[in-house]
Amino acid sequence: MAEIKKILYATDFSDLSVCALDYAVYLARVCSAELHCLHVVDDSYQYWVSLEATTIPPGPTVEELVAAAEKQLDGFLAERVPADLLATKAILRGRPFVEIIRHARGRNMDLIVMGTHGRTGLSHVLMGSVAEKVARKSPCPVLTVRHPEQAFEMP
């Protein structure tokens, strides 16, 4: 079995990602691994609006979203990651599944840990699944964590 020395924890700050962080922290401790924490600001919403010069963007700019995400990630990690655990953080812009995979490849991660919403049916078709796309294209194993209270529904 391969050694786990670098763990990438990808978060969207949801309750599901809190559950996944608990696993990532535990595994980092057990394996004496580095924990790399990543949030990707999805900037694809910009392309949903008209490209006319007079169009006003709907909501905050990407730069404002990045600044808010940085602040939120700092608080998130201060609350949930023990101070004695070696942890780094990164905020990236782009399509979440692409940036997670790119980050994992570029830093030779041994494991990716992330939450999954477990969507099925129409919501899965419409929303897709970042965790599913990461698992399919990842250069390393992926541990997906569902919320413990989420019920399993047979397809």
C-alpha positions as CSV (number, residue, x, y, z in Angstrom):
1,M,0.0,0.0,0.0
2,A,1.2,3.5,-0.8
3,E,2.2,5.9,1.9
4,I,0.0,8.9,2.6
5,K,2.2,11.9,3.1
6,K,0.1,14.6,1.5
7,I,-3.7,14.9,1.9
8,L,-5.7,17.4,-0.1
9,Y,-8.9,18.5,1.7
10,A,-11.3,20.3,-0.7
11,T,-14.1,22.4,0.9
12,D,-17.1,24.4,-0.1
13,F,-17.8,25.3,3.5
14,S,-20.9,23.2,3.7
15,D,-21.9,21.0,6.6
16,L,-20.8,18.1,4.5
17,S,-17.3,19.5,4.1
18,V,-17.1,19.8,7.9
19,C,-17.7,16.0,8.2
20,A,-15.0,15.5,5.5
21,L,-12.5,17.7,7.4
22,D,-12.9,15.5,10.5
23,Y,-11.8,12.6,8.3
24,A,-8.9,14.6,6.7
25,V,-7.6,15.7,10.1
26,Y,-7.8,12.2,11.5
27,L,-6.0,10.7,8.5
28,A,-3.3,13.4,8.6
29,R,-2.7,12.6,12.2
30,V,-2.6,8.9,11.8
31,C,-0.4,9.0,8.7
32,S,1.8,11.9,10.0
33,A,0.8,13.6,6.7
34,E,0.7,17.2,5.6
35,L,-2.9,18.6,5.3
36,H,-3.5,20.9,2.3
37,C,-6.8,22.7,2.5
38,L,-8.3,24.1,-0.7
39,H,-11.4,26.1,-1.6
40,V,-12.2,27.0,-5.2
41,V,-14.2,30.1,-6.0
42,D,-16.4,29.0,-9.0
43,D,-16.2,31.9,-11.4
44,S,-18.4,30.3,-14.0
45,Y,-21.4,32.4,-13.0
46,Q,-19.8,35.3,-14.8
47,Y,-20.5,33.6,-18.1
48,W,-24.3,33.3,-17.4
49,V,-24.9,37.0,-17.9
50,S,-24.9,39.1,-21.0
51,L,-21.5,40.2,-22.3
52,E,-22.7,43.7,-23.1
53,A,-20.6,46.6,-21.8
54,T,-23.5,48.1,-19.8
55,T,-24.3,44.8,-18.0
56,I,-24.0,45.0,-14.2
57,P,-22.6,41.8,-12.7
58,P,-25.1,40.0,-10.5
59,G,-23.6,40.1,-7.0
60,P,-20.1,40.4,-5.8
61,T,-17.0,40.3,-8.0
62,V,-14.7,37.3,-8.1
63,E,-12.1,39.3,-6.2
64,E,-14.7,40.0,-3.4
65,L,-15.6,36.3,-3.4
66,V,-11.9,35.3,-3.1
67,A,-11.4,37.7,-0.2
68,A,-14.5,36.4,1.6
69,A,-13.4,32.8,1.0
70,E,-10.0,33.5,2.4
71,K,-11.5,34.9,5.5
72,Q,-14.0,32.0,5.8
73,L,-11.3,29.4,5.3
74,D,-9.1,30.9,8.0
75,G,-11.9,30.8,10.4
76,F,-13.0,27.3,9.3
77,L,-9.5,25.9,9.9
78,A,-8.8,27.8,13.1
79,E,-12.0,26.2,14.5
80,R,-11.5,22.6,13.2
81,V,-7.7,21.9,12.7
82,P,-5.5,21.4,15.7
83,A,-2.7,23.9,15.9
84,D,0.0,21.2,16.1
85,L,-1.1,19.7,12.7
86,L,0.9,20.9,9.7
87,A,-1.8,22.5,7.5
88,T,-1.6,24.8,4.5
89,K,-4.4,26.6,2.6
90,A,-5.1,27.8,-0.9
91,I,-7.9,29.7,-2.6
92,L,-8.2,29.2,-6.3
93,R,-10.5,30.5,-9.0
94,G,-12.1,28.4,-11.7
95,R,-14.2,25.3,-12.1
96,P,-14.0,23.4,-8.8
97,F,-13.4,19.9,-10.1
98,V,-10.7,21.1,-12.6
99,E,-8.8,23.2,-10.0
100,I,-9.0,20.4,-7.4
101,I,-7.5,17.9,-9.8
102,R,-4.9,20.4,-11.1
103,H,-3.9,21.2,-7.5
104,A,-3.6,17.5,-6.6
105,R,-1.5,16.8,-9.6
106,G,0.7,19.8,-9.3
107,R,1.6,19.0,-5.6
108,N,1.7,15.2,-5.9
109,M,-1.1,14.6,-3.4
110,D,-1.5,11.1,-2.1
111,L,-5.2,11.4,-1.2
112,I,-8.1,13.8,-1.7
113,V,-10.8,14.1,1.0
114,M,-14.0,15.9,0.2
115,G,-17.7,15.9,1.1
116,T,-20.4,14.7,-1.3
117,H,-24.0,15.8,-1.4
118,G,-25.1,12.4,-2.7
119,R,-27.6,14.0,-5.2
120,T,-29.5,11.7,-7.4
121,G,-32.1,12.0,-10.1
122,L,-32.8,15.4,-11.7
123,S,-30.8,17.4,-9.2
124,H,-27.7,15.3,-10.0
125,V,-28.3,15.8,-13.8
126,L,-28.8,19.6,-13.3
127,M,-26.2,20.3,-10.6
128,G,-23.6,17.5,-11.4
129,S,-21.3,16.3,-8.8
130,V,-17.9,17.9,-8.1
131,A,-16.9,14.9,-6.0
132,E,-17.9,12.5,-8.7
133,K,-15.9,14.3,-11.4
134,V,-12.9,14.5,-9.1
135,A,-13.1,10.8,-8.3
136,R,-13.3,9.9,-12.0
137,K,-10.3,12.1,-13.1
138,S,-8.1,12.3,-9.9
139,P,-4.4,11.3,-10.1
140,C,-4.8,9.8,-6.6
141,P,-7.4,8.0,-4.5
142,V,-10.4,10.1,-3.4
143,L,-12.3,9.6,-0.1
144,T,-15.8,11.1,-0.4
145,V,-17.7,11.6,2.9
146,R,-21.5,11.9,3.2
147,H,-23.1,13.6,6.1
148,P,-23.9,10.9,8.7
149,E,-27.6,11.9,8.9
150,Q,-28.1,11.7,5.1
151,A,-30.4,8.9,4.3
152,F,-29.5,6.4,1.5
153,E,-32.1,6.1,-1.2
154,M,-32.1,3.1,-3.5
155,P,-32.1,4.2,-7.2
